[in-house]
């Protein structure tokens, strides 16, 4: 009965241990995925910030990734040109031109370029080419305007001298045979992440939390290792104490030779004689309460083993 209860308790402990192990594995996997995502976002933000400092247009792997800042292209072209129809808060992925001075464009192409506002700050404009002129040297220049005539009632360049040269066009969203991608609403997300508050909440704060979590994991692992080492040392000490107690017991009961044969040695005193053999040698071996309990369990195991051996011998005799 006691053996069955012990087995049941061991099975329950094993089940709980497996459950905790699975939970820790799932938790660590989720945290590792989040760490990778945060690192990817950090790299993307850093790359966009570095590439936009010199040109005003963020470039990555030959493409530009830009949040749309106005509704100047909302509604599509009133002149019947294809593509367009995106607005503030959307994210545009277009093909970078590397400001190629020899590139040529056509009316209806949607391009991006950088201009200055009244305060001298750089502004990224995403508009359509509505007019093209060829100069005496054979180079071309381009006039642009937004599709939404309510927000862009006039062309961006009113005089031909202000028309855009090819070297000022940073990327192309649409041209015959190519069209970029618009991710609805993701421009606002990128704008938020690029702000000081957003960068702190989305990048810095998670990295701080992950760092603290990693430190805690290292501390816990170190404590568990020390505990396991201490338990191992304690178990070895208990085994040594049990071995010493058994050796002492065997020496006390070793038979001696007499004229009539052999006889067991009498205990040294009455107290030793009165002590039952199945009780641990508490006075002979100094043990802690935990070590004493383990010693008792060891003796119970010995009894079970002896009973099993006796039963096997009895069965063997019966068969003979």
N, C-alpha and C positions, 0 to 999 in steps of 0.2 A: 504493500500500500504506500509506504513512504517512498519507495523507489519510483512508483508511478507518479506521485506528486512531484518528485524531483525532476523527472523527465518532462512532465507537463510545464513546469516552471522554466526549464531550460528551453523548451520549444517556444514558449511565449517570449522569453528574452531574445531568442534568436530572431523571431518574427519582428519584434520591435526594433532590433538592431538593423535588420534589412530595410525596414520602412524608413528609418532615419537616414540610412545610407542612400536610398533612392531619392529621398527629399533633398539631401545635400547635393547629390549629383545634378538634379534638375535645377536647383537654385544656382549652383556654380555655372551651369551651362547658360542660363538666362543672363546672369551677370556678365559672363564672357562675351555674349552676343552684344549686350548693351555697350560694353567697353569698345568693341570693334566698331559699332555704329558711331559712337561719340568720336573715336579717332578718325573715322572717315569724314565725318562732318567737319572736324577741326582742320583736316588736311584740305578739304574743299574750300572752306572759308579762308584759310591762309593763302591758298593759291589764287583765289579770286581777288583777294585784297592786294597781293603783291603785283599781279599782272595789271590791275586797273590803276595803279599809282602813276605809271608812266604814260599810259595811253588814254585812260578814262574808260576803257572797255575791258571787261574781265574775260580772259581767254584761258581755255583748258583743252589740251589734246586737239587743237585745231578748230575748236568751236567756242562760241561766246555764250555765256550764261548770264542773262540780264533780266532783272525785274522790270516790268513795264510800269512807268511812273505816271502816265496820263491816259485819257480816253480819246486821244487824237486819232486813233485808228479804229475806233468802235463803229460798227455798222457796215464796214466794207466799202469798196470804192464806188463812188457815184458815177464814175466814168466807165464802169464795166470791166475794170481790171480784175483778174482772179486773186484769190487768197486774201489775207488781211482779217479784219474783224476780231480784234483782241483789245483788251482794255487794262486799266489800272489794276494792279494786283496779280496779273498773270505773269508767268515766267516764260521767257523766250529763249530757245536754243537755236542759234544760227551758225552759219559757216563763216569762220574768220577769214579775212582777206590779207592780213598782215600789212594792211595799208599799201597794197601793191599799186604803184603809180602807173603801170602799163595796163592795168585791168580795164575792161570796157563793160558798160552796163547799158540797159535798154529802158525805155519808158515802160512803167508798170512794175519795175523791180522794187522790192522793199528792202531798204538798206538802213544801216545804223551809222551814225556819225556823232561826234562830240562838238558841242558849241558852248559858248559862255553866256551866262545870264547877266542881268543888269549889275549884279554884285561881283562879277568876275569869277563866279563858281562854274565848274564844268557841269554840263548837262548832257545826258545821253538822249539822242533823238532817234526814234524809229519811224521813218516816213517812207512814202513811195516817190519814186522818180516820176515827175510829170512832164519834164522837158529836157532836151539834150541839145547842146550847141557844140560846134567844132571850131576851134580856134585856128589861126593862120598856120601855126606850127603843127597842126594835125591832131593835137590833143583835144580831148572832149571834157566838157564840164556839165554838171547836172543840177537841175532845179528840183526841189522836193517839196512835198506838202502832205499833211495828214489826210486820211480819207474822211474823217469826221469834219465836215465843213462848219459845224457849229463851234467846235473848239479850235479849228484851224481854218479860219475864213480866208486867209491869204497864204501864198507860198512862203516858204522859209527864206528864200533869197529873191528879192524883188528885182535887183539889178544883175545883169549878166556878169559883171565883174565879181559878184559875190557867189556865183554858182560854184558848186563843190567840185574840186578836182578829184580824180580817182584816188589819190594818195590820202585823202581825208576820210574815205569810207572804210570803216573798220570791219564790217561784217555784212553778209547778205542773208536775209531771211527768206526772200522769194526771188526767183528768176526762172525763166523757162527751163524746165528739166530738174529743178531743185526747189524744195520747200522745207523749211525748218519745222521745229516742233513748238507748240504752245501748251504749257501746263497750267490749266486754269487754277487760279488761287495760290499757286506756289510762289509767286513773286512776293506776296505779302509775308509768307513764311521766311523766305530768304532775307527780306528786308529786316524782319524782326531779329533773326539770328545774327545778322551783321551789325545790329545796334549794340551798344554797350550792355544794356540790360539783358537782351536776348542772348548775347555771347556768354554772359555770366551764368544765366539760368540753364542754358542748353549745353554748354561746353565746360566751363570752369567748375561749376558746382558739382555736376556728375563726376568729373575727374577727381575732385577732392574727396567725394564720398567713396569712390572706388579705391582711392589710395588708402583711406582709413580702413576700409573693409579688408584690403590686402594685409595691412599691418596687423589687424585683429586676427586674421587667419594664421599669420606667422606666429603670433604669440600663443594662440590656442594650440597649434601644432607642437610648439616647443613644450608647452605644459603637459600635453598628452604624452609626449615622448618621455619626459621626466617621470611622469606617473607610471607609465608602463615599465620603465627601467627600475623604479623603486619596487613595484609589485613583483617584478622578476627576481630582484635581489631578496625580497622578503620570502618568496616561495622557495628559493634555494636555501635560505636560512632555516625555514621550517623543515625542509627535507633533511637537512643536516641534523637538526635537533631530533627528528623522528628516528633517524638512523642511529644516533647516539643512544636514544632511549631504548631502542630494541636491542642494541648491543649490550647495554647494561643489564637488561632483563635476562638475556640469554646467559650472561656470566653468572647471575645470581641463581639460576635454576640448573646450571651444568651439573650432571651426575658425577659422583666420585666413587672410586673403587673401594670396596670393603672386602673382608674375608668371604662373606657370603655372596658377593656379586657387586652390583652397583646400586647406589641409592642417591636420590636427589639431595643436594645441599640444603640444609635448613636455612630459612631466612635469618638475617643477622639479628633481628629483634622481633618482638611480638607485633609491633606496629606494621612492619613490612609484611609479616605473615598474614595479618588481617586484611591487608589491602587486596581487593579483588583484582584478578589479572586483566579484566577488561576495562579498568580505569586508567586514565593517563597518569604518567609519573609526574605529577604536578610539583612535588617537592624535589625530585631528583633533577628535573630539567626545568630551567627557568624559561617560561614562555609568556608571551602576551596573550590576551583573551582571544584575539583572532588566530594566533598560532595554535593555541590550545584547541579551538574549535576544529581547525584543519586536522590536528592530530587525532581527534576523536573520529572525524570522518574517515581518516586513513585506517584506523583500527576497525571501523565498521566494514570497510571494504575488505580488509584482511579476513574478517569473520565470514563474509559472504563467499570469498574465494576458497577458504578452507571448507566451508559447508558444501560448496560445489564439488571440490575434489573428493570429499568423503562420499558424496552421493555417487560420483562416477566410480569410485572403488567398490562401493556396495553393489552397484549394478553389474560391474565386472565379475564380482564373486557370485552373484545370483546366476549369471549366464553360465559360469563354469559349473 
